[in-house]
Amino acid sequence: MILARLILGLLSLSPMTGYELKKHFDSSINHFWNADKAQIYRTLTKLVQDGHATVTVIRQSNYPDRQEHHITELGREMLVQWLQTDVTAHIPREPFMARLFFAAELDRTGVVDLVEARRVATQDLLDDYLSQREDIDMRAAADRRSFLMAATLDNSIRHQEAELQWLEAVAEHLP
C-alpha cells in the first residue's frame, strides 16, 4: 500500500519508466524505503490497472520502446488523501534488536562481536547518507519540495548517529 503511494509521489515529480523509478528509489528515498525492481514493476502494473497511472509507449529506433508512466488525476487524489491521513507513531520491526534481546545466550565475546558487526554496518550506512548529503546544498534548496527531501535524509543521518552512540554505550556497559 505504501509502495504504491511512494511510486505515485515519484511520478508526481515527473513521468518515469520502471527503470527510472528504481534509480530514484536507490538515489533519493533509500534512506527510508527500499524496493526491488520486481516490487516496483508489480505495483506499477496495479496502479495502471486501477487508473492511478497511465503508460505512454515512446518508440525508439536503436533501443527498446520506453514505457513511461504518468500519474493520473485519480492517482494524484489518492496521493493527497494519503498525505492528509492521520500520522501515527511507527514501531519498526528491527531484526537486530530481536537478536540483541536474546543475545545473553552467547558468551560476552559473542555479544561484543554482534554489537561490533552492527556498529560497522551502521557506520557504513551513515557514511553513505553523509555522501548523499554532500550533494545537497540547503541554500540551493529554496523550494519546499527540495527542502523536505533533504530533511528526510537529515532524519536518517541523525538516526544512524544516535544508533552509533547507543551501540557504543551498550559495548561500554556490557557486563
Secondary structure, 3 states (H helix, E strand, C coil): CHHHHHHHHHHHHCCECHHHHHHHHHHHHCCCCCCCHHHHHHHHHHHHHCCCEEEEEECCCCCCCEEEEEECHHHHHHHHHHHCCCCCCCCCCCHHHHHHHCHHHCCHHHHHHHHHHHHHHHHHHHHHHHHHHHCCCCCCCCCHHHHHHHHHHHHHHHHHHHHHHHHHHHHHHCC
